[in-house]
Amino acid sequence: MKTTEEIPVKSYSLSELSQLYSPSLSVSAATKQLLRWMLRHPNLVSRLQETGWQKGQRRFSPKQIALLFECLGPP
């Protein structure tokens, strides 16, 4: 597992980010897992929407990544 310092806050696609969180899963399974975690976290989706994120969006901005890391922890 990588340390926090090795994972930069930058723009990531949904598949890139999901593979960081679940490298042993297929891209499809990792993506579904990440989306489940996002939807189950209290207030995460609403906080992401405040930054301009919309369901179905395939890329996260650095600001959205920082929010994801804050709520879910870094990969």
All heavy atoms as a GROMACS GRO file, in nm:
protein
  603
    1MET      N    1   0.084  -0.118   0.000
    1MET     CA    2   0.000   0.000   0.000
    1MET      C    3   0.088   0.124   0.000
    1MET      O    4   0.188   0.129   0.069
    1MET     CB    5  -0.092  -0.001   0.122
    1MET     CG    6  -0.179   0.121   0.130
    1MET     SD    7  -0.296   0.113   0.266
    1MET     CE    8  -0.434   0.048   0.176
    2LYS      N    9   0.049   0.224  -0.075
    2LYS     CA   10   0.127   0.347  -0.083
    2LYS      C   11   0.097   0.436   0.037
    2LYS      O   12  -0.012   0.431   0.093
    2LYS     CB   13   0.092   0.422  -0.211
    2LYS     CG   14   0.132   0.348  -0.337
    2LYS     CD   15   0.098   0.430  -0.459
    2LYS     CE   16   0.144   0.359  -0.585
    2LYS     NZ   17   0.118   0.435  -0.704
    3THR      N   18   0.191   0.519   0.071
    3THR     CA   19   0.168   0.615   0.178
    3THR      C   20   0.098   0.737   0.121
    3THR      O   21   0.097   0.759   0.001
    3THR     CB   22   0.301   0.658   0.244
    3THR    OG1   23   0.380   0.726   0.145
    3THR    CG2   24   0.376   0.540   0.300
    4THR      N   25   0.040   0.817   0.209
    4THR     CA   26  -0.034   0.936   0.168
    4THR      C   27   0.053   1.029   0.084
    4THR      O   28   0.007   1.087  -0.013
    4THR     CB   29  -0.087   1.011   0.292
    4THR    OG1   30  -0.164   0.920   0.369
    4THR    CG2   31  -0.170   1.130   0.253
    5GLU      N   32   0.180   1.042   0.119
    5GLU     CA   33   0.268   1.135   0.049
    5GLU      C   34   0.289   1.093  -0.098
    5GLU      O   35   0.322   1.175  -0.180
    5GLU     CB   36   0.404   1.144   0.118
    5GLU     CG   37   0.399   1.204   0.257
    5GLU     CD   38   0.353   1.105   0.364
    5GLU    OE1   39   0.380   0.986   0.352
    5GLU    OE2   40   0.286   1.150   0.459
    6GLU      N   41   0.271   0.967  -0.128
    6GLU     CA   42   0.294   0.918  -0.263
    6GLU      C   43   0.174   0.935  -0.355
    6GLU      O   44   0.185   0.912  -0.474
    6GLU     CB   45   0.334   0.770  -0.259
    6GLU     CG   46   0.468   0.746  -0.192
    6GLU     CD   47   0.500   0.599  -0.186
    6GLU    OE1   48   0.462   0.524  -0.277
    6GLU    OE2   49   0.563   0.558  -0.088
    7ILE      N   50   0.058   0.968  -0.301
    7ILE     CA   51  -0.062   0.981  -0.382
    7ILE      C   52  -0.098   1.129  -0.391
    7ILE      O   53  -0.157   1.186  -0.299
    7ILE     CB   54  -0.178   0.899  -0.322
    7ILE    CG1   55  -0.134   0.753  -0.313
    7ILE    CG2   56  -0.303   0.913  -0.407
    7ILE    CD1   57  -0.228   0.662  -0.246
    8PRO      N   58  -0.064   1.192  -0.502
    8PRO     CA   59  -0.088   1.335  -0.515
    8PRO      C   60  -0.236   1.368  -0.533
    8PRO      O   61  -0.312   1.289  -0.588
    8PRO     CB   62  -0.008   1.374  -0.640
    8PRO     CG   63   0.002   1.248  -0.719
    8PRO     CD   64   0.002   1.135  -0.619
    9VAL      N   65  -0.274   1.486  -0.486
    9VAL     CA   66  -0.408   1.536  -0.510
    9VAL      C   67  -0.403   1.605  -0.646
    9VAL      O   68  -0.343   1.711  -0.661
    9VAL     CB   69  -0.452   1.635  -0.399
    9VAL    CG1   70  -0.585   1.698  -0.433
    9VAL    CG2   71  -0.459   1.563  -0.266
   10LYS      N   72  -0.462   1.539  -0.745
   10LYS     CA   73  -0.466   1.589  -0.881
   10LYS      C   74  -0.591   1.534  -0.946
   10LYS      O   75  -0.667   1.460  -0.883
   10LYS     CB   76  -0.342   1.546  -0.959
   10LYS     CG   77  -0.329   1.396  -0.975
   10LYS     CD   78  -0.212   1.357  -1.061
   10LYS     CE   79  -0.223   1.207  -1.096
   10LYS     NZ   80  -0.138   1.171  -1.204
   11SER      N   81  -0.616   1.567  -1.069
   11SER     CA   82  -0.732   1.515  -1.140
   11SER      C   83  -0.712   1.366  -1.171
   11SER      O   84  -0.605   1.325  -1.216
   11SER     CB   85  -0.751   1.594  -1.270
   11SER     OG   86  -0.861   1.543  -1.341
   12TYR      N   87  -0.814   1.285  -1.141
   12TYR     CA   88  -0.813   1.142  -1.170
   12TYR      C   89  -0.943   1.104  -1.240
   12TYR      O   90  -1.049   1.160  -1.208
   12TYR     CB   91  -0.805   1.058  -1.042
   12TYR     CG   92  -0.674   1.061  -0.969
   12TYR    CD1   93  -0.655   1.145  -0.861
   12TYR    CD2   94  -0.570   0.978  -1.007
   12TYR    CE1   95  -0.535   1.148  -0.792
   12TYR    CE2   96  -0.448   0.980  -0.938
   12TYR     CZ   97  -0.432   1.064  -0.832
   12TYR     OH   98  -0.313   1.067  -0.764
   13SER      N   99  -0.934   1.007  -1.329
   13SER     CA  100  -1.057   0.951  -1.385
   13SER      C  101  -1.115   0.857  -1.279
   13SER      O  102  -1.046   0.814  -1.186
   13SER     CB  103  -1.029   0.874  -1.514
   13SER     OG  104  -0.958   0.755  -1.487
   14LEU      N  105  -1.240   0.825  -1.295
   14LEU     CA  106  -1.306   0.734  -1.202
   14LEU      C  107  -1.234   0.600  -1.198
   14LEU      O  108  -1.211   0.543  -1.091
   14LEU     CB  109  -1.453   0.716  -1.243
   14LEU     CG  110  -1.538   0.624  -1.157
   14LEU    CD1  111  -1.542   0.671  -1.013
   14LEU    CD2  112  -1.678   0.615  -1.213
   15SER      N  113  -1.194   0.549  -1.314
   15SER     CA  114  -1.127   0.419  -1.317
   15SER      C  115  -0.988   0.426  -1.254
   15SER      O  116  -0.948   0.334  -1.182
   15SER     CB  117  -1.119   0.364  -1.460
   15SER     OG  118  -1.047   0.451  -1.543
   16GLU      N  119  -0.914   0.535  -1.277
   16GLU     CA  120  -0.781   0.550  -1.214
   16GLU      C  121  -0.794   0.551  -1.062
   16GLU      O  122  -0.720   0.482  -0.991
   16GLU     CB  123  -0.715   0.682  -1.257
   16GLU     CG  124  -0.666   0.686  -1.398
   16GLU     CD  125  -0.618   0.826  -1.435
   16GLU    OE1  126  -0.682   0.927  -1.398
   16GLU    OE2  127  -0.514   0.834  -1.502
   17LEU      N  128  -0.889   0.629  -1.013
   17LEU     CA  129  -0.906   0.642  -0.868
   17LEU      C  130  -0.952   0.510  -0.808
   17LEU      O  131  -0.902   0.468  -0.703
   17LEU     CB  132  -1.006   0.753  -0.837
   17LEU     CG  133  -1.024   0.786  -0.690
   17LEU    CD1  134  -0.894   0.834  -0.629
   17LEU    CD2  135  -1.133   0.889  -0.672
   18SER      N  136  -1.044   0.443  -0.874
   18SER     CA  137  -1.094   0.316  -0.820
   18SER      C  138  -0.983   0.212  -0.814
   18SER      O  139  -0.978   0.133  -0.720
   18SER     CB  140  -1.212   0.265  -0.903
   18SER     OG  141  -1.173   0.231  -1.033
   19GLN      N  142  -0.892   0.213  -0.910
   19GLN     CA  143  -0.780   0.119  -0.908
   19GLN      C  144  -0.681   0.152  -0.796
   19GLN      O  145  -0.616   0.062  -0.743
   19GLN     CB  146  -0.708   0.118  -1.043
   19GLN     CG  147  -0.786   0.045  -1.151
   19GLN     CD  148  -0.786  -0.104  -1.128
   19GLN    OE1  149  -0.695  -0.174  -1.171
   19GLN    NE2  150  -0.887  -0.156  -1.060
   20LEU      N  151  -0.670   0.279  -0.759
   20LEU     CA  152  -0.585   0.316  -0.646
   20LEU      C  153  -0.643   0.259  -0.516
   20LEU      O  154  -0.569   0.213  -0.429
   20LEU     CB  155  -0.571   0.467  -0.635
   20LEU     CG  156  -0.484   0.535  -0.740
   20LEU    CD1  157  -0.491   0.687  -0.724
   20LEU    CD2  158  -0.340   0.489  -0.730
   21TYR      N  159  -0.775   0.265  -0.503
   21TYR     CA  160  -0.840   0.214  -0.382
   21TYR      C  161  -0.847   0.062  -0.378
   21TYR      O  162  -0.840   0.004  -0.271
   21TYR     CB  163  -0.981   0.273  -0.368
   21TYR     CG  164  -0.984   0.409  -0.302
   21TYR    CD1  165  -0.998   0.525  -0.377
   21TYR    CD2  166  -0.972   0.422  -0.164
   21TYR    CE1  167  -1.002   0.650  -0.318
   21TYR    CE2  168  -0.975   0.546  -0.102
   21TYR     CZ  169  -0.990   0.659  -0.180
   21TYR     OH  170  -0.991   0.782  -0.120
   22SER      N  171  -0.866  -0.001  -0.493
   22SER     CA  172  -0.884  -0.147  -0.497
   22SER      C  173  -0.801  -0.208  -0.609
   22SER      O  174  -0.855  -0.255  -0.710
   22SER     CB  175  -1.032  -0.180  -0.518
   22SER     OG  176  -1.112  -0.125  -0.416
   23PRO      N  177  -0.669  -0.209  -0.595
   23PRO     CA  178  -0.583  -0.256  -0.704
   23PRO      C  179  -0.597  -0.405  -0.736
   23PRO      O  180  -0.565  -0.447  -0.847
   23PRO     CB  181  -0.441  -0.225  -0.654
   23PRO     CG  182  -0.453  -0.213  -0.507
   23PRO     CD  183  -0.592  -0.164  -0.480
   24SER      N  184  -0.648  -0.483  -0.643
   24SER     CA  185  -0.661  -0.627  -0.669
   24SER      C  186  -0.789  -0.663  -0.744
   24SER      O  187  -0.804  -0.776  -0.789
   24SER     CB  188  -0.656  -0.705  -0.537
   24SER     OG  189  -0.766  -0.669  -0.456
   25LEU      N  190  -0.880  -0.567  -0.760
   25LEU     CA  191  -1.005  -0.591  -0.832
   25LEU      C  192  -0.992  -0.550  -0.978
   25LEU      O  193  -0.906  -0.469  -1.013
   25LEU     CB  194  -1.120  -0.511  -0.768
   25LEU     CG  195  -1.155  -0.542  -0.623
   25LEU    CD1  196  -1.266  -0.451  -0.576
   25LEU    CD2  197  -1.194  -0.687  -0.606
   26SER      N  198  -1.079  -0.603  -1.062
   26SER     CA  199  -1.084  -0.558  -1.201
   26SER      C  200  -1.128  -0.412  -1.202
   26SER      O  201  -1.184  -0.362  -1.104
   26SER     CB  202  -1.183  -0.642  -1.282
   26SER     OG  203  -1.316  -0.615  -1.239
   27VAL      N  204  -1.105  -0.344  -1.312
   27VAL     CA  205  -1.143  -0.202  -1.322
   27VAL      C  206  -1.293  -0.186  -1.296
   27VAL      O  207  -1.335  -0.098  -1.222
   27VAL     CB  208  -1.104  -0.143  -1.459
   27VAL    CG1  209  -1.156  -0.001  -1.475
   27VAL    CG2  210  -0.952  -0.145  -1.477
   28SER      N  211  -1.371  -0.272  -1.356
   28SER     CA  212  -1.517  -0.265  -1.339
   28SER      C  213  -1.558  -0.287  -1.194
   28SER      O  214  -1.638  -0.210  -1.139
   28SER     CB  215  -1.583  -0.370  -1.429
   28SER     OG  216  -1.722  -0.371  -1.409
   29ALA      N  217  -1.506  -0.389  -1.131
   29ALA     CA  218  -1.541  -0.418  -0.992
   29ALA      C  219  -1.491  -0.308  -0.898
   29ALA      O  220  -1.561  -0.269  -0.805
   29ALA     CB  221  -1.483  -0.553  -0.950
   30ALA      N  222  -1.371  -0.258  -0.923
   30ALA     CA  223  -1.315  -0.150  -0.840
   30ALA      C  224  -1.399  -0.023  -0.852
   30ALA      O  225  -1.423   0.046  -0.752
   30ALA     CB  226  -1.170  -0.123  -0.879
   31THR      N  227  -1.443   0.006  -0.972
   31THR     CA  228  -1.526   0.125  -0.995
   31THR      C  229  -1.658   0.112  -0.921
   31THR      O  230  -1.702   0.207  -0.855
   31THR     CB  231  -1.549   0.147  -1.146
   31THR    OG1  232  -1.422   0.166  -1.209
   31THR    CG2  233  -1.637   0.267  -1.172
   32LYS      N  234  -1.721  -0.003  -0.930
   32LYS     CA  235  -1.848  -0.025  -0.859
   32LYS      C  236  -1.828  -0.014  -0.708
   32LYS      O  237  -1.912   0.043  -0.638
   32LYS     CB  238  -1.906  -0.161  -0.896
   32LYS     CG  239  -1.959  -0.166  -1.037
   32LYS     CD  240  -2.005  -0.306  -1.073
   32LYS     CE  241  -2.043  -0.312  -1.221
   32LYS     NZ  242  -2.076  -0.449  -1.262
   33GLN      N  243  -1.718  -0.068  -0.659
   33GLN     CA  244  -1.689  -0.061  -0.516
   33GLN      C  245  -1.672   0.083  -0.470
   33GLN      O  246  -1.728   0.125  -0.369
   33GLN     CB  247  -1.563  -0.142  -0.482
   33GLN     CG  248  -1.526  -0.139  -0.334
   33GLN     CD  249  -1.632  -0.201  -0.247
   33GLN    OE1  250  -1.674  -0.313  -0.269
   33GLN    NE2  251  -1.677  -0.129  -0.147
   34LEU      N  252  -1.595   0.161  -0.544
   34LEU     CA  253  -1.574   0.301  -0.508
   34LEU      C  254  -1.706   0.377  -0.509
   34LEU      O  255  -1.733   0.455  -0.417
   34LEU     CB  256  -1.473   0.368  -0.603
   34LEU     CG  257  -1.446   0.515  -0.579
   34LEU    CD1  258  -1.394   0.541  -0.437
   34LEU    CD2  259  -1.349   0.570  -0.682
   35LEU      N  260  -1.789   0.356  -0.609
   35LEU     CA  261  -1.918   0.424  -0.615
   35LEU      C  262  -2.006   0.385  -0.497
   35LEU      O  263  -2.076   0.470  -0.440
   35LEU     CB  264  -1.988   0.396  -0.748
   35LEU     CG  265  -1.923   0.460  -0.870
   35LEU    CD1  266  -1.988   0.411  -0.998
   35LEU    CD2  267  -1.929   0.612  -0.861
   36ARG      N  268  -2.003   0.258  -0.457
   36ARG     CA  269  -2.080   0.215  -0.338
   36ARG      C  270  -2.031   0.289  -0.213
   36ARG      O  271  -2.111   0.336  -0.132
   36ARG     CB  272  -2.068   0.064  -0.318
   36ARG     CG  273  -2.162  -0.017  -0.403
   36ARG     CD  274  -2.168  -0.163  -0.358
   36ARG     NE  275  -2.040  -0.231  -0.366
   36ARG     CZ  276  -1.997  -0.298  -0.472
   36ARG    NH1  277  -2.070  -0.307  -0.580
   36ARG    NH2  278  -1.878  -0.358  -0.470
   37TRP      N  279  -1.898   0.296  -0.197
   37TRP     CA  280  -1.844   0.368  -0.081
   37TRP      C  281  -1.887   0.514  -0.082
   37TRP      O  282  -1.920   0.570   0.021
   37TRP     CB  283  -1.692   0.359  -0.079
   37TRP     CG  284  -1.637   0.225  -0.045
   37TRP    CD1  285  -1.700   0.122   0.019
   37TRP    CD2  286  -1.505   0.179  -0.074
   37TRP    NE1  287  -1.615   0.015   0.032
   37TRP    CE2  288  -1.495   0.046  -0.024
   37TRP    CE3  289  -1.395   0.235  -0.136
   37TRP    CZ2  290  -1.378  -0.029  -0.035
   37TRP    CZ3  291  -1.279   0.160  -0.146
   37TRP    CH2  292  -1.271   0.029  -0.096
   38MET      N  293  -1.883   0.575  -0.200
   38MET     CA  294  -1.921   0.716  -0.211
   38MET      C  295  -2.067   0.737  -0.172
   38MET      O  296  -2.100   0.830  -0.098
   38MET     CB  297  -1.899   0.767  -0.354
   38MET     CG  298  -1.754   0.783  -0.391
   38MET     SD  299  -1.730   0.815  -0.568
   38MET     CE  300  -1.829   0.962  -0.592
   39LEU      N  301  -2.154   0.651  -0.221
   39LEU     CA  302  -2.298   0.666  -0.195
   39LEU      C  303  -2.333   0.636  -0.050
   39LEU      O  304  -2.430   0.691   0.003
   39LEU     CB  305  -2.378   0.576  -0.289
   39LEU     CG  306  -2.370   0.614  -0.437
   39LEU    CD1  307  -2.440   0.509  -0.522
   39LEU    CD2  308  -2.430   0.752  -0.461
   40ARG      N  309  -2.256   0.552   0.016
   40ARG     CA  310  -2.284   0.516   0.156
   40ARG      C  311  -2.228   0.616   0.256
   40ARG      O  312  -2.267   0.614   0.374
   40ARG     CB  313  -2.229   0.378   0.186
   40ARG     CG  314  -2.306   0.270   0.118
   40ARG     CD  315  -2.252   0.134   0.151
   40ARG     NE  316  -2.327   0.031   0.079
   40ARG     CZ  317  -2.282  -0.088   0.054
   40ARG    NH1  318  -2.163  -0.125   0.096
   40ARG    NH2  319  -2.354  -0.175  -0.014
   41HIS      N  320  -2.137   0.701   0.213
   41HIS     CA  321  -2.077   0.797   0.306
   41HIS      C  322  -2.173   0.913   0.328
   41HIS      O  323  -2.219   0.975   0.232
   41HIS     CB  324  -1.944   0.849   0.252
   41HIS     CG  325  -1.866   0.925   0.354
   41HIS    ND1  326  -1.895   1.056   0.384
   41HIS    CD2  327  -1.764   0.890   0.433
   41HIS    CE1  328  -1.812   1.098   0.478
   41HIS    NE2  329  -1.732   0.998   0.509
   42PRO      N  330  -2.203   0.945   0.454
   42PRO     CA  331  -2.296   1.056   0.481
   42PRO      C  332  -2.245   1.188   0.424
   42PRO      O  333  -2.131   1.226   0.446
   42PRO     CB  334  -2.300   1.063   0.634
   42PRO     CG  335  -2.239   0.936   0.682
   42PRO     CD  336  -2.151   0.884   0.574
   43ASN      N  337  -2.328   1.252   0.349
   43ASN     CA  338  -2.303   1.388   0.294
   43ASN      C  339  -2.198   1.395   0.185
   43ASN      O  340  -2.176   1.503   0.130
   43ASN     CB  341  -2.266   1.487   0.405
   43ASN     CG  342  -2.373   1.494   0.511
   43ASN    OD1  343  -2.491   1.498   0.482
   43ASN    ND2  344  -2.331   1.495   0.637
   44LEU      N  345  -2.131   1.288   0.150
   44LEU     CA  346  -2.024   1.297   0.050
   44LEU      C  347  -2.079   1.340  -0.086
   44LEU      O  348  -2.024   1.430  -0.149
   44LEU     CB  349  -1.947   1.166   0.038
   44LEU     CG  350  -1.838   1.161  -0.070
   44LEU    CD1  351  -1.737   1.274  -0.051
   44LEU    CD2  352  -1.769   1.026  -0.071
   45VAL      N  353  -2.186   1.278  -0.131
   45VAL     CA  354  -2.240   1.311  -0.262
   45VAL      C  355  -2.284   1.457  -0.267
   45VAL      O  356  -2.254   1.528  -0.363
   45VAL     CB  357  -2.355   1.215  -0.301
   45VAL    CG1  358  -2.424   1.262  -0.428
   45VAL    CG2  359  -2.302   1.074  -0.319
   46SER      N  360  -2.351   1.504  -0.164
   46SER     CA  361  -2.395   1.644  -0.164
   46SER      C  362  -2.277   1.740  -0.161
   46SER      O  363  -2.278   1.844  -0.228
   46SER     CB  364  -2.491   1.673  -0.048
   46SER     OG  365  -2.428   1.652   0.076
   47ARG      N  366  -2.172   1.704  -0.088
   47ARG     CA  367  -2.052   1.788  -0.085
   47ARG      C  368  -1.982   1.788  -0.221
   47ARG      O  369  -1.931   1.890  -0.266
   47ARG     CB  370  -1.957   1.743   0.026
   47ARG     CG  371  -2.014   1.773   0.165
   47ARG     CD  372  -1.924   1.724   0.275
   47ARG     NE  373  -1.801   1.803   0.281
   47ARG     CZ  374  -1.696   1.770   0.355
   47ARG    NH1  375  -1.700   1.661   0.430
   47ARG    NH2  376  -1.589   1.845   0.356
   48LEU      N  377  -1.980   1.671  -0.288
   48LEU     CA  378  -1.922   1.666  -0.422
   48LEU      C  379  -2.004   1.749  -0.520
   48LEU      O  380  -1.948   1.818  -0.606
   48LEU     CB  381  -1.914   1.521  -0.471
   48LEU     CG  382  -1.802   1.436  -0.414
   48LEU    CD1  383  -1.822   1.289  -0.451
   48LEU    CD2  384  -1.666   1.485  -0.462
   49GLN      N  385  -2.137   1.743  -0.508
   49GLN     CA  386  -2.223   1.821  -0.597
   49GLN      C  387  -2.201   1.970  -0.580
   49GLN      O  388  -2.211   2.046  -0.676
   49GLN     CB  389  -2.370   1.784  -0.574
   49GLN     CG  390  -2.403   1.647  -0.627
   49GLN     CD  391  -2.540   1.597  -0.587
   49GLN    OE1  392  -2.596   1.639  -0.486
   49GLN    NE2  393  -2.592   1.505  -0.667
   50GLU      N  394  -2.167   2.013  -0.459
   50GLU     CA  395  -2.136   2.154  -0.435
   50GLU      C  396  -2.012   2.199  -0.512
   50GLU      O  397  -1.995   2.317  -0.541
   50GLU     CB  398  -2.116   2.180  -0.285
   50GLU     CG  399  -2.242   2.170  -0.205
   50GLU     CD  400  -2.218   2.176  -0.055
   50GLU    OE1  401  -2.102   2.198  -0.012
   50GLU    OE2  402  -2.316   2.160   0.021
   51THR      N  403  -1.925   2.104  -0.547
   51THR     CA  404  -1.805   2.136  -0.624
   51THR      C  405  -1.828   2.124  -0.774
   51THR      O  406  -1.736   2.142  -0.852
   51THR     CB  407  -1.686   2.045  -0.585
   51THR    OG1  408  -1.715   1.911  -0.628
   51THR    CG2  409  -1.658   2.049  -0.437
   52GLY      N  410  -1.951   2.088  -0.813
   52GLY     CA  411  -1.983   2.076  -0.955
   52GLY      C  412  -1.990   1.933  -1.006
   52GLY      O  413  -2.018   1.910  -1.123
   53TRP      N  414  -1.967   1.836  -0.919
   53TRP     CA  415  -1.974   1.696  -0.960
   53TRP      C  416  -2.116   1.656  -0.989
   53TRP      O  417  -2.209   1.700  -0.921
   53TRP     CB  418  -1.917   1.606  -0.850
   53TRP     CG  419  -1.922   1.460  -0.881
   53TRP    CD1  420  -1.833   1.391  -0.957
   53TRP    CD2  421  -2.020   1.364  -0.838
   53TRP    NE1  422  -1.869   1.257  -0.963
   53TRP    CE2  423  -1.984   1.239  -0.891
   53TRP    CE3  424  -2.135   1.373  -0.760
   53TRP    CZ2  425  -2.058   1.124  -0.868
   53TRP    CZ3  426  -2.208   1.259  -0.738
   53TRP    CH2  427  -2.169   1.136  -0.791
   54GLN      N  428  -2.135   1.574  -1.094
   54GLN     CA  429  -2.267   1.521  -1.128
   54GLN      C  430  -2.257   1.370  -1.142
   54GLN      O  431  -2.153   1.318  -1.187
   54GLN     CB  432  -2.315   1.579  -1.261
   54GLN     CG  433  -2.335   1.728  -1.258
   54GLN     CD  434  -2.376   1.781  -1.394
   54GLN    OE1  435  -2.398   1.707  -1.487
   54GLN    NE2  436  -2.385   1.912  -1.404
   55LYS      N  437  -2.362   1.300  -1.106
   55LYS     CA  438  -2.363   1.155  -1.121
   55LYS      C  439  -2.337   1.120  -1.267
   55LYS      O  440  -2.391   1.181  -1.358
   55LYS     CB  441  -2.498   1.099  -1.077
   55LYS     CG  442  -2.503   0.949  -1.074
   55LYS     CD  443  -2.635   0.898  -1.021
   55LYS     CE  444  -2.634   0.747  -1.022
   55LYS     NZ  445  -2.762   0.693  -0.978
   56GLY      N  446  -2.248   1.024  -1.289
   56GLY     CA  447  -2.211   0.986  -1.424
   56GLY      C  448  -2.084   1.052  -1.473
   56GLY      O  449  -2.029   1.014  -1.576
   57GLN      N  450  -2.036   1.151  -1.399
   57GLN     CA  451  -1.911   1.219  -1.436
   57GLN      C  452  -1.797   1.120  -1.426
   57GLN      O  453  -1.789   1.043  -1.331
   57GLN     CB  454  -1.891   1.336  -1.340
   57GLN     CG  455  -1.771   1.422  -1.370
   57GLN     CD  456  -1.768   1.544  -1.280
   57GLN    OE1  457  -1.870   1.607  -1.256
   57GLN    NE2  458  -1.651   1.575  -1.228
   58ARG      N  459  -1.708   1.121  -1.521
   58ARG     CA  460  -1.602   1.021  -1.527
   58ARG      C  461  -1.465   1.072  -1.482
   58ARG      O  462  -1.368   0.999  -1.482
   58ARG     CB  463  -1.588   0.966  -1.670
   58ARG     CG  464  -1.718   0.908  -1.726
   58ARG     CD  465  -1.782   0.806  -1.638
   58ARG     NE  466  -1.719   0.676  -1.649
   58ARG     CZ  467  -1.755   0.571  -1.578
   58ARG    NH1  468  -1.854   0.579  -1.493
   58ARG    NH2  469  -1.692   0.456  -1.592
   59ARG      N  470  -1.455   1.199  -1.447
   59ARG     CA  471  -1.328   1.256  -1.402
   59ARG      C  472  -1.354   1.347  -1.284
   59ARG      O  473  -1.452   1.419  -1.280
   59ARG     CB  474  -1.261   1.334  -1.516
   59ARG     CG  475  -1.124   1.388  -1.477
   59ARG     CD  476  -1.038   1.426  -1.595
   59ARG     NE  477  -0.969   1.317  -1.661
   59ARG     CZ  478  -0.866   1.249  -1.612
   59ARG    NH1  479  -0.821   1.275  -1.492
   59ARG    NH2  480  -0.809   1.153  -1.680
   60PHE      N  481  -1.264   1.339  -1.186
   60PHE     CA  482  -1.273   1.423  -1.066
   60PHE      C  483  -1.168   1.533  -1.073
   60PHE      O  484  -1.055   1.509  -1.113
   60PHE     CB  485  -1.249   1.339  -0.940
   60PHE     CG  486  -1.352   1.234  -0.916
   60PHE    CD1  487  -1.328   1.101  -0.948
   60PHE    CD2  488  -1.474   1.266  -0.859
   60PHE    CE1  489  -1.422   1.003  -0.924
   60PHE    CE2  490  -1.570   1.169  -0.834
   60PHE     CZ  491  -1.544   1.037  -0.868
   61SER      N  492  -1.206   1.651  -1.030
   61SER     CA  493  -1.113   1.764  -1.022
   61SER      C  494  -1.025   1.745  -0.898
   61SER      O  495  -1.059   1.668  -0.807
   61SER     CB  496  -1.190   1.896  -1.010
   61SER     OG  497  -1.251   1.905  -0.882
   62PRO      N  498  -0.913   1.818  -0.891
   62PRO     CA  499  -0.830   1.809  -0.770
   62PRO      C  500  -0.907   1.843  -0.642
   62PRO      O  501  -0.887   1.780  -0.538
   62PRO     CB  502  -0.718   1.910  -0.797
   62PRO     CG  503  -0.706   1.911  -0.946
   62PRO     CD  504  -0.848   1.897  -0.996
   63LYS      N  505  -0.997   1.940  -0.649
   63LYS     CA  506  -1.078   1.976  -0.532
   63LYS      C  507  -1.168   1.860  -0.491
   63LYS      O  508  -1.183   1.832  -0.372
   63LYS     CB  509  -1.162   2.100  -0.563
   63LYS     CG  510  -1.237   2.155  -0.446
   63LYS     CD  511  -1.305   2.285  -0.483
   63LYS     CE  512  -1.370   2.348  -0.362
   63LYS     NZ  513  -1.430   2.477  -0.393
   64GLN      N  514  -1.225   1.791  -0.587
   64GLN     CA  515  -1.310   1.676  -0.558
   64GLN      C  516  -1.228   1.560  -0.502
   64GLN      O  517  -1.272   1.490  -0.411
   64GLN     CB  518  -1.387   1.634  -0.684
   64GLN     CG  519  -1.488   1.738  -0.727
   64GLN     CD  520  -1.536   1.720  -0.869
   64GLN    OE1  521  -1.476   1.650  -0.950
   64GLN    NE2  522  -1.647   1.785  -0.901
   65ILE      N  523  -1.108   1.542  -0.554
   65ILE     CA  524  -1.018   1.437  -0.503
   65ILE      C  525  -0.983   1.465  -0.358
   65ILE      O  526  -0.985   1.374  -0.273
   65ILE     CB  527  -0.891   1.426  -0.590
   65ILE    CG1  528  -0.925   1.373  -0.729
   65ILE    CG2  529  -0.785   1.339  -0.522
   65ILE    CD1  530  -0.978   1.231  -0.732
   66ALA      N  531  -0.951   1.591  -0.325
   66ALA     CA  532  -0.919   1.626  -0.186
   66ALA      C  533  -1.038   1.594  -0.095
   66ALA      O  534  -1.019   1.542   0.016
   66ALA     CB  535  -0.882   1.774  -0.177
   67LEU      N  536  -1.158   1.621  -0.141
   67LEU     CA  537  -1.277   1.591  -0.064
   67LEU      C  538  -1.296   1.440  -0.046
   67LEU      O  539  -1.326   1.392   0.063
   67LEU     CB  540  -1.400   1.652  -0.131
   67LEU     CG  541  -1.534   1.633  -0.064
   67LEU    CD1  542  -1.533   1.690   0.078
   67LEU    CD2  543  -1.642   1.699  -0.146
   68LEU      N  544  -1.274   1.364  -0.153
   68LEU     CA  545  -1.282   1.218  -0.145
   68LEU      C  546  -1.180   1.163  -0.046
   68LEU      O  547  -1.210   1.076   0.036
   68LEU     CB  548  -1.265   1.156  -0.282
   68LEU     CG  549  -1.383   1.167  -0.375
   68LEU    CD1  550  -1.344   1.145  -0.520
   68LEU    CD2  551  -1.491   1.068  -0.336
   69PHE      N  552  -1.057   1.213  -0.053
   69PHE     CA  553  -0.952   1.168   0.038
   69PHE      C  554  -0.987   1.203   0.183
   69PHE      O  555  -0.961   1.127   0.275
   69PHE     CB  556  -0.817   1.228   0.003
   69PHE     CG  557  -0.752   1.170  -0.121
   69PHE    CD1  558  -0.813   1.073  -0.199
   69PHE    CD2  559  -0.627   1.213  -0.159
   69PHE    CE1  560  -0.751   1.021  -0.311
   69PHE    CE2  561  -0.563   1.161  -0.271
   69PHE     CZ  562  -0.626   1.064  -0.347
   70GLU      N  563  -1.049   1.320   0.202
   70GLU     CA  564  -1.090   1.362   0.336
   70GLU      C  565  -1.197   1.268   0.392
   70GLU      O  566  -1.191   1.228   0.509
   70GLU     CB  567  -1.142   1.505   0.330
   70GLU     CG  568  -1.199   1.556   0.460
   70GLU     CD  569  -1.271   1.690   0.445
   70GLU    OE1  570  -1.230   1.771   0.360
   70GLU    OE2  571  -1.368   1.711   0.519
   71CYS      N  572  -1.295   1.235   0.309
   71CYS     CA  573  -1.407   1.154   0.355
   71CYS      C  574  -1.380   1.004   0.359
   71CYS      O  575  -1.423   0.936   0.451
   71CYS     CB  576  -1.530   1.182   0.269
   71CYS     SG  577  -1.594   1.349   0.288
   72LEU      N  578  -1.313   0.954   0.257
   72LEU     CA  579  -1.288   0.810   0.247
   72LEU      C  580  -1.150   0.771   0.297
   72LEU      O  581  -1.122   0.653   0.314
   72LEU     CB  582  -1.303   0.763   0.102
   72LEU     CG  583  -1.439   0.784   0.036
   72LEU    CD1  584  -1.435   0.739  -0.109
   72LEU    CD2  585  -1.548   0.710   0.112
   73GLY      N  586  -1.066   0.870   0.315
   73GLY     CA  587  -0.926   0.842   0.347
   73GLY      C  588  -0.850   0.824   0.216
   73GLY      O  589  -0.909   0.792   0.113
   74PRO      N  590  -0.721   0.846   0.217
   74PRO     CA  591  -0.644   0.828   0.094
   74PRO      C  592  -0.634   0.681   0.059
   74PRO      O  593  -0.641   0.596   0.149
   74PRO     CB  594  -0.506   0.887   0.128
   74PRO     CG  595  -0.499   0.885   0.276
   74PRO     CD  596  -0.640   0.894   0.328
   75PRO      N  597  -0.620   0.651  -0.068
   75PRO     CA  598  -0.606   0.510  -0.107
   75PRO      C  599  -0.479   0.447  -0.053
   75PRO      O  600  -0.386   0.512  -0.020
   75PRO     CB  601  -0.602   0.513  -0.259
   75PRO     CG  602  -0.609   0.654  -0.301
   75PRO     CD  603  -0.617   0.739  -0.180
   0.00000   0.00000   0.00000
